[in-house]
Amino acid sequence: MSRDYSANDEINVVPNSEIMETTLSVLSKATVSIDCFFTSNFFSVVDPERLMLKLVHLQKGLKLRLISDIGMKDASFYRGFIKYFDIRHMDQIGCNIILVDGTDFLAFLSNTKNRIRLMHVSDKSFVSAQLFLFDSLWKIALPFKEKIKELEYGHVKSFTNNISKPLEILGLIRRSISSSVEEILVIFSEYEVLIHSDKVGILNLLEDATSKGIKVRIIVYSENNKIKDELKALFSKNFPNVTVQYLQKALQTKMTTMIFDRRTFLDISTAVKSNQNFEDMIGPSVYSNNEIKLNSLISIFEFLWIQSDIDNQKIIKEVYFQLFKGFNLKDETYKRNWTFGPNKQKK
């Protein structure tokens, strides 16, 4: 049975059996912010699923911040929390603390026998001091995306892998999208490949990535205006957060290029024929983090992005002028005498 505390109690210690209920009860009071220090083993103390459900329910309008000691083995778990929290990393976090609205302090304590208790403090001066400490550490903590880059790319040597099996390539695409943290760039030299990538769920994964704050940009060649309109309708309806530009001129090579966080790239050769599925279209591919090739592909993408934007502006201008084609507009001069100063009434 949960223990009841009066409103005047400023410091309470809660036994292990009541930790989860008390935590959720205090979180339910939040109206402004929830700030947390979590060690990497915090979720062995509380039920992460119940906590996640509570945060999903509360997140609207709340400022949620988390500082934790993030390691490689925990990275995938924190990706789930990135939807709700602004997360930063700091080495050697030694405590599990939650601050709610600057009015409530929760500390998860363990003794020598590894028994967990929860200390709940509502003394305003104490909680304000802890919030000041949190704000100070927040300013120097490393943003989550930067920490993930450091973990996943910081000590990785240059590599280039040649892949020929379609299912292996498809699996690599899915893993690379799911593990990206900042930006994904894609060039489709043939619109048919884009259409079939939708059928195997790649566009869904890209749309899901945008919900984590990842910027996704796609360039696709499509000279056929009818196809282009169909693609625009597709993205508008199903993938509204993915930004797309359309090329008017065909590329010299038949490739689909994907760049993940400007750290790695996947260059896929494609061959489009009728009555094919996605696996049949893709051929030998190169997955690499080679810096020279990577920078070259990024430069090509940015050039094509600017070019496609210019082409789009030209089309808009042409449509605009077509609106007035055939109208016999006359050159007319309009004159008006402007008088400044007090008005004089006519007698």
N, C-alpha and C positions, 0 to 999 in steps of 0.2 A: 504493500500500500504506500502511495506517495505521501511524503511528509508535507504538512501545511505550515507556512511561515507567515507571520504577521507583516504588515506593511512597514513596521518600524525596524524589523530585522535588517541590518546592513551587512552582516557577514554570516554566511551559513555554509556548513559543510554537508554535502549530500553523499550518501553511501553509493556503492557501485550499482546496486539494483535500481536506483532512482535517477541515474545520470542521464539517460536518454530522454526520459519524460521531462526532467527539469530543463535540459538544454532546449528542447523543442518549445517548452512553455515560455522561456525567456526570449527565444528567437521570435516567437509570435508577437511580442510586444514591439518589435522593430518598426519604426516609421520613417527613419532617415538613413541609417547606415549599419552595416555589420562588418567589422574588421577582425581578421584572424591571424594568429601565429600558429602554424601547424608543423609538427615534425613529420617526417616521412612515414612514421608508424601510427599516426593519429587515428586512422580509420580501423585500427584494431581495437580502439577504445569505444567508438560509437558505431552505430549501424549506418554505413554510407548511403544505402538506398533510402532509408527514412529521412536522413538529413538532406539528401538531394531533393526528395519530394517536397520537403518543407521550403527549401530555397527556391524551387520552381514556383511554388505558391506565393512566396514573398517578394520575388525579385523585382516585380514591376514597381518602379519609382524609388527603389532602394539603391544606395551606393554600396557595392560589395567589393571588399578588398581582401586579398590573401597574401601573406608572406610565408614561404615554406622553403625547406631545404630540398630542392628537386634533384633527383638522381635519374640516371638513364632508365633504370627499371621502373621508376614511377611515372615517367613522362606520359605514357598512354593514359594513365589514370587521371592526371591533371588536365589532359585534353578535354575530358568530359566536363570538368569544372570551368573551363575557359568560357563556356556559354553564359555562365552566371557571374563569375568573379573576374575582376582585374587582378591578375596573378603576378607576383614578383618573387625572385629567388634571393635567398641569403644563406651563406654557409653556416653550418653548425647551429641551427635552431634547436634550442634545448627545452622548449616548453610548448604546451598546447593551450592557447588562450583565445577567447572570443570576447570582443567588445561590442556591445549593442547600444546604438544611439548615444554613445558617450555617457550612458547612465548605468549600465550593468556590465560587470566583469565576471567572466567565467574562466576558471583555471582548472585543468585536469591534472590531478596530482597522483603520483605513484610512490609507494614506500619501498622499503628494502625487500619486502615479500611480493613486490609487483602487484599489489592491490591498488585499484584505482578509486579515487574519490574526486568529487567535484566541489570546488570552492566558489561560491557565488557572493560577490561583493557589490553592493549598491551605494556605497559611500561616495558622494559626488566628487569630493576633492581627490580621493584615491583613483577613481575611474578617470578623471580628467588628466591626472599625471600619467596614467598608463596610455591614454589616447595621444598625449603629447609625445611620448616615447615611440609609439607606433608611427606617427606622422614623420618623426625624425628618421626612423629606419626606412620608411617607405621611400623617402627621397634618395637614398643611396642604394636601395635594393635593385637587382638586375631584372628588367622586364622579362616575362616568361618567354617570349619569342626569341630574345637574345640568348637566353639560357639554353633553349632547345637547339639553336644553331650551334652554340658552343659544344653541347653534348654530341650532337649528331654529325657535325662537320668539322669541329675544331681539330680533331686528331686523325681525320681520315686522309689517307694518302690518295694521290691522284690515281684514278682507275678508268678503264675503258673496257666494257663488256659487250661482246657481240652476241645477240640473241636471235634465234631463228624460229623457235616454237611459238605459234600464235597465242596459245593459252598462257604460256609463261610471260609473254609480253603484256597480255591483258591483265594478268595478276600484278605485274610490276606497275602498270598504270594505276590500278586501284590502290595499291599500297602507297605509292608516291603521292597521290592526291590526299589520301587519309593522313599522311604524316607531314604534309606541308603546313606551315604556320604563318606565312606572310603573303605570298603571291604565287599565282600560277598563270603562265603565259602559254597559249596554244595557237599554232598555225595549221589550218587545214587547207592544203593546196587543192583539194577536191571536196565539193560540198557533199557528195555521196558518202564520204567517210564520216563526216559529221552526223549525217542522218542515221547511219548505222551505229555510230557510237552512242546515240541516244537509245537505241534499241537494247544495247547491252548494259545500260545504266551509267555510262560514264558522265553524261550531262547531269544526271541526278546527283552524282558524287560531287561534281563541281559546284552545283547549286548549294548542296549541304555545306561545302567548304566556306561559302560566303557567310553562312550563319555563324561561323567561328571568327569572323572578321578578316578572312583571307580575301584578297583582291584577285578576281579572276577576269582575265581579258582574252578574248578569242578573235582571231582573224580568219576569215574564210573566203575563198575565191568563189564568186558566183556572178557570172555575167548575165545569166537569165533573170530578168526582172520578176517573173512569176515565181521562180524558185526562191528568190531573195525575199519576196513578200511572204511566202510560206514560212521561211526560216524566221523572219521577224515576228510573225504571229506565234510560232512555236516558242521562241524565247520569251516573248511578252507574257504568254499564258503560263508556261511551266518553269521557266528559269529567269525570272525578272531581275535577279541580282547579278547575273553574269553579263558583262559588257561585251558587245560584239561589234566589229567593224567588217565591212564587206569590200573585198578587192574587185576592181573592174577588169584588171589584166591578169592573165594566167601566169603562174610562177613557172620558172624554167624546169624545176625538178618536182616530181610527184612524191611529196613527203608530207608526213604529219609530224610536227615538232612540238614537244611539250617541255617547258622549262619550269622547274620547281624551286621556288625561293631563290632563284638566281644562283643556285648552288649545284644543281644537277640538271641534266637534260636527257630526253629520250627522242631519238631521231628514227622514225618509222617509215620505211619505204612502203608505198601503197600501189596497188594495181586494181583499178576499178573496171569491172565487167558486169554485165547484166546478171540478175538472179544470184547475187553473191550475198553472203552474210559478212559480218565484221571480221571474223577470223580468216575468211578467205581473201579478204582485201589486203591484210597486212602481211608484209614480207620481212626480210632480214632487217634487224634494228640494232641501233647502237645506244647503250646506256652509259653515261660517262659524267665525270666532273672535271674533265680537262679544261683548264682555265682559258686557254687561248680559243678553243672551239666554242666554249660557253659564252665568252664575251662577244665573239663574232655573231652567234645566234641571237643574243640579246640585242645587239646593234641592228641586225636585220629585222627583228620583230619591231623595234621602235621606229625604224625607217618606214616599214610597211604600214604601221599604225598611223603615222603622220600622213603618208600618201593616201591611205584609204579615207582618212578624214577630209583631206583636200578634195578627193574625188566626190565624196558625199556632198560637200559644200557646192561643188560645181553643179551637181544634179539638182540640188535645191534651187539654185539660181535659175537653171534652165526651166524648171517647173514654174517658178515665179513669173518669168517673162512670158512663158506660154499662156499664162492666165490672161494676159492683156493682148495677145496676138489676135488680130482681126478686129479689134476695137478702133474706130476712127476717133482718136482723141485729139481734140483741138488745142492749139496753143492759145491760152487766154491770159490776159494780164488783169490783175485785180488791184484797184487803187482805193485808198481810203485816207482821208485827212485825219491825222492824229493830233488832238489838241491836249496839251498838258496845262495844268493850272486850274484855278477855280472856275466852275461853270458860270456863265452869265445867262441869266434868264432873259428871254425875248420879251420885249414890251409890246 
